[in-house]
Amino acid sequence: MRLAFFDTKPYDIAGFERYAIPAGIEIKYYEPNLTPDTVSLAAGYDAVCVFVNDIVNAEVIQKLYESGVKAIVLRCAGFNNVDIKACQRKLRVFRVPAYSPHAVAEHAMALLLTVNRHTHKAHNRTREFNFSLQGLTGFDLYGKTVGIIGTGKIGRVFANICRGFGMRILAYDKYPDPDTGLDYGELDELFAQSDIISLHCPLTEETNHLINADTISQMKDGVVIVNTSRGGLVDTEDLIQGIKTGKVGAACLDVYEEEGDLFYEDFSGDIVQDDKLVRLIAMPNVIVTSHQAFLTKEALDNIASTTVNNLVSFFSGNPDLNTEVTFQR
């Protein structure tokens, strides 16, 4: 098997080599993202491996199909960047549905703790021997209501973490799971009662811009919004306006709806042209990390092993239906 690996980062390689070599998979690592301009690099390969910011639209899929590629393996859980409908009868698509729910949930809590207790600001101050506490006041998480939108594996782990802080949990999911023991409610109820709202749902047509001017208006004054799922869940301009008016007390973002041209690259020496992102980062009550919630040793190992297993299973004629992504009408 020959695999074309796009958007390669140094931390990807070790894990994939550990599992791919014994499985007889030859990998060609490409630094660029998969796009209509780079899809020709996949010619002659059996499969392509892509990540969250690769562009796998109908044009790319057709070119992959014409060049002999038979499968797309995502090294992530989300697949909103892949036109699944266009893949029908052309390419099979597989993902990693649960590489490490603990990694993402723990990062969500880390962001919440940081923005609340201002530890990033305190760290910067003390490095300059400024030991003033002015402006560092936070609030107790104990007793606060956290609204969790999406109660899959990550959402449930985040709920367990919140329980440890003594928080009240109010959950929403399109398909509530009574076995979780969570207190489910409707979205309007969650918006109205939650002191903190954390997003753990996939990005679909239905959830695109779930957080917008209308839903923000339904929230408590000073609500904290945490997003470690997909950037498109939040209308960035509406979020900025909510922060400027004080309706949103703070925002913790590991994802951003226009991250594709920025995240995972170093632009520290450049003038970033994305005005919305520049405004967000400039706000003192906003924390932005570059889609790193997944980045733990355990998660990277699980991603590599599951992705390689997806390839081996597919090409041996026994595809893993639990990881395959199919078009749902």
C-alpha positions in Angstrom: 0.0 0.0 0.0 1.2 3.5 -0.9 -0.1 6.4 1.2 0.2 10.1 0.3 0.2 12.0 3.6 -0.7 15.7 3.5 -0.2 18.6 5.9 2.6 16.7 7.6 4.0 18.0 10.9 7.1 16.6 12.7 5.1 15.2 15.5 3.0 13.1 13.0 5.9 11.0 11.6 7.1 9.0 14.5 3.8 7.4 15.3 2.9 6.6 11.8 6.3 5.1 11.1 5.9 2.9 14.1 2.7 1.3 12.8 3.0 1.7 9.0 6.3 0.0 8.5 5.3 -3.3 10.1 2.0 -3.1 8.1 3.8 -2.8 4.8 2.6 0.7 4.1 4.9 3.1 2.2 4.2 6.7 3.2 5.2 9.8 1.2 5.0 12.8 3.6 4.0 16.2 2.0 4.1 19.4 4.0 1.4 21.3 1.9 -2.3 20.8 2.6 -4.3 18.8 0.1 -6.0 21.3 -2.2 -7.0 21.5 -5.8 -3.5 22.8 -6.5 -1.7 20.0 -4.7 -3.9 17.0 -5.5 -1.7 15.9 -8.3 0.9 14.9 -5.7 -1.4 12.0 -4.8 -1.3 10.4 -8.3 -0.2 6.8 -8.2 -1.0 6.3 -4.5 -3.6 3.9 -3.1 -4.9 6.3 -0.4 -4.4 9.8 1.0 -4.2 10.8 4.6 -5.7 14.2 5.5 -6.3 16.5 8.5 -8.7 19.1 9.6 -7.6 22.0 7.3 -7.1 19.9 4.1 -9.6 20.8 1.3 -11.4 17.6 0.1 -14.1 19.1 -2.0 -15.8 17.6 -5.1 -13.0 18.8 -7.4 -10.3 17.2 -5.3 -12.3 14.0 -4.9 -12.8 13.7 -8.7 -9.1 14.2 -9.3 -8.2 11.7 -6.6 -10.5 9.1 -8.2 -9.2 9.7 -11.6 -5.6 9.3 -10.4 -6.3 5.8 -8.9 -6.8 6.7 -5.2 -9.2 4.4 -3.5 -9.5 5.7 0.0 -9.3 8.8 2.2 -8.2 8.3 5.8 -8.7 11.2 8.1 -6.4 11.4 11.1 -9.1 13.2 13.1 -12.7 12.7 14.2 -14.4 15.5 12.3 -15.0 15.2 8.6 -16.8 18.5 7.7 -14.0 19.3 5.3 -14.7 16.3 3.2 -17.6 16.3 0.6 -18.9 12.8 1.6 -21.7 12.9 -1.0 -19.1 13.4 -3.8 -17.2 10.3 -2.5 -20.1 8.0 -3.2 -19.1 5.1 -5.5 -15.7 6.7 -5.9 -13.7 6.7 -2.7 -14.2 5.2 0.8 -13.6 7.5 3.7 -12.4 6.5 7.2 -11.8 8.5 10.3 -10.5 8.3 13.9 -13.7 8.7 16.0 -12.1 8.6 19.4 -8.4 9.1 19.5 -8.4 10.6 23.0 -11.6 12.2 24.3 -9.6 13.0 27.5 -7.1 15.1 25.6 -9.7 17.4 24.2 -11.9 17.6 27.3 -8.9 18.3 29.5 -7.7 21.1 27.1 -11.2 22.6 27.3 -11.0 22.7 31.1 -7.5 24.1 30.9 -8.7 27.0 28.7 -11.6 27.7 31.1 -9.4 27.7 34.2 -6.8 29.9 32.5 -9.3 32.6 31.2 -11.1 32.6 34.6 -8.1 32.8 36.9 -6.0 34.8 34.5 -3.0 32.5 35.0 -1.5 33.5 31.6 -1.5 37.1 32.7 -0.1 36.3 36.1 2.7 34.3 34.5 3.6 37.2 32.3 3.5 39.6 35.2 5.7 37.6 37.6 8.3 37.1 34.9 8.7 40.9 35.0 8.6 40.8 38.9 5.2 42.5 38.9 3.3 40.8 41.8 0.2 43.0 41.7 -3.1 41.1 41.9 -5.0 43.9 40.3 -7.3 42.6 37.5 -6.7 39.0 38.3 -10.0 38.3 40.1 -11.9 35.2 38.8 -14.9 33.2 40.1 -15.5 29.9 41.7 -16.4 27.1 39.3 -18.1 25.3 42.2 -21.8 25.7 42.0 -21.8 27.2 38.5 -23.9 25.8 35.7 -22.1 24.5 32.7 -24.0 23.9 29.5 -22.5 21.1 27.4 -23.7 21.0 23.8 -22.9 17.5 22.4 -22.6 14.5 24.7 -20.5 12.2 22.7 -17.3 10.8 24.2 -15.6 14.2 24.6 -18.7 15.9 26.0 -19.2 13.1 28.5 -15.5 13.3 29.7 -15.8 17.0 30.0 -19.0 16.6 32.1 -17.1 14.2 34.4 -14.4 16.8 34.8 -16.9 19.5 35.6 -18.5 17.2 38.2 -15.2 17.1 40.0 -15.4 20.8 40.3 -18.8 20.6 41.9 -20.6 22.2 38.9 -24.2 21.7 37.8 -24.3 20.2 34.4 -27.0 20.9 31.8 -26.6 19.0 28.6 -28.1 19.2 25.1 -27.7 16.6 22.3 -29.8 16.0 19.2 -29.9 12.4 20.3 -29.9 12.3 24.1 -28.4 9.3 25.8 -30.2 8.4 29.0 -27.4 6.1 30.0 -25.1 9.1 30.6 -27.0 10.2 33.7 -26.8 13.8 32.4 -29.6 16.3 32.9 -30.7 17.1 29.4 -32.6 20.2 28.4 -33.6 22.2 25.3 -31.1 24.6 23.8 -33.0 27.7 24.8 -33.0 26.4 28.4 -29.3 25.7 28.3 -28.6 29.2 26.9 -30.7 30.9 29.5 -29.3 29.0 32.6 -25.6 28.4 31.8 -22.8 30.4 33.3 -20.4 28.5 30.9 -21.2 26.9 27.6 -18.8 24.3 26.1 -19.2 23.1 22.5 -18.6 19.4 21.8 -20.8 18.8 18.7 -19.8 18.2 15.1 -20.0 20.9 12.5 -23.0 20.3 10.1 -25.4 22.4 8.2 -27.6 22.3 11.2 -25.0 23.4 13.7 -23.1 25.9 11.5 -23.1 29.2 13.5 -25.0 27.7 16.3 -23.5 30.5 18.4 -24.8 33.7 16.8 -26.3 37.0 17.7 -29.7 35.5 18.4 -28.5 32.7 20.6 -26.0 35.0 22.4 -28.9 37.3 23.3 -30.6 34.4 25.1 -27.5 33.8 27.3 -26.7 35.1 30.8 -24.8 38.3 31.0 -21.1 37.4 31.3 -21.4 33.9 29.9 -18.1 32.1 29.1 -18.0 30.3 25.8 -15.6 27.4 25.2 -15.1 25.9 21.8 -12.7 23.0 21.2 -14.8 21.4 18.5 -15.0 23.2 15.1 -14.7 26.9 14.4 -17.8 27.1 12.2 -20.0 26.5 15.2 -19.4 30.1 16.2 -20.2 33.2 14.2 -17.0 35.1 14.9 -18.3 38.6 14.2 -21.3 38.0 16.4 -19.0 36.6 19.2 -16.8 39.7 19.0 -19.9 42.0 19.3 -21.1 39.9 22.3 -17.7 40.4 24.0 -17.6 44.1 23.2 -21.0 44.7 24.8 -20.1 42.5 27.8 -22.8 40.0 27.1 -20.0 37.4 26.7 -17.7 37.6 29.6 -14.9 35.5 28.1 -14.2 33.2 25.2 -11.9 30.1 25.0 -11.2 29.1 21.5 -9.1 26.2 20.3 -10.7 26.5 16.8 -11.6 29.3 14.5 -13.9 29.3 11.5 -11.2 30.7 9.1 -8.3 28.8 10.6 -7.4 26.9 7.5 -4.9 29.5 6.2 -3.3 30.2 9.5 -3.3 27.4 12.1 -0.3 25.1 12.4 2.0 27.6 10.7 4.3 30.3 12.1 3.2 33.8 11.2 5.0 35.6 14.0 7.0 37.7 11.6 4.1 38.7 9.4 1.2 41.1 9.5 -1.8 38.8 9.8 -4.5 40.0 7.5 -7.5 38.3 9.2 -9.0 41.3 11.1 -11.4 39.1 13.1 -8.7 36.9 14.5 -6.5 39.9 15.3 -9.4 41.5 17.2 -10.1 38.3 19.1 -6.5 37.8 20.1 -6.2 41.4 21.2 -9.1 41.1 23.7 -7.9 40.5 27.3 -10.8 38.1 28.0 -10.2 35.8 25.0 -7.8 32.9 24.8 -7.0 31.4 21.4 -5.0 28.3 20.9 -4.2 26.8 17.5 -6.4 23.7 17.4 -4.1 21.9 19.8 -6.6 20.2 22.1 -5.8 16.8 20.5 -2.1 17.1 21.0 -1.0 14.6 23.6 1.3 11.6 23.2 -1.6 9.2 23.8 -3.8 10.8 21.2 -1.1 10.9 18.5 -0.4 7.2 19.1 -4.1 6.3 18.9 -4.5 8.4 15.7 -1.6 6.6 14.0 -2.6 3.1 15.1 -6.3 3.6 14.1 -5.5 5.2 10.8 -3.1 2.4 9.8 -5.7 -0.2 10.9 -8.3 1.6 8.8 -6.0 1.2 5.8 -5.1 -2.4 6.4 -8.7 -3.4 7.1 -10.0 -1.7 3.9 -7.4 -3.1 1.6 -7.7 -6.6 3.1 -11.4 -6.5 2.2 -12.7 -6.2 5.7 -13.3 -2.4 6.3 -14.0 -1.2 9.8 -17.6 0.0 9.6 -17.3 1.7 12.9 -14.8 4.2 11.5 -16.1 4.5 7.9 -17.9 7.7 7.0 -20.9 7.3 4.7 -23.2 9.9 3.1 -26.4 10.2 5.1 -29.4 11.6 3.2 
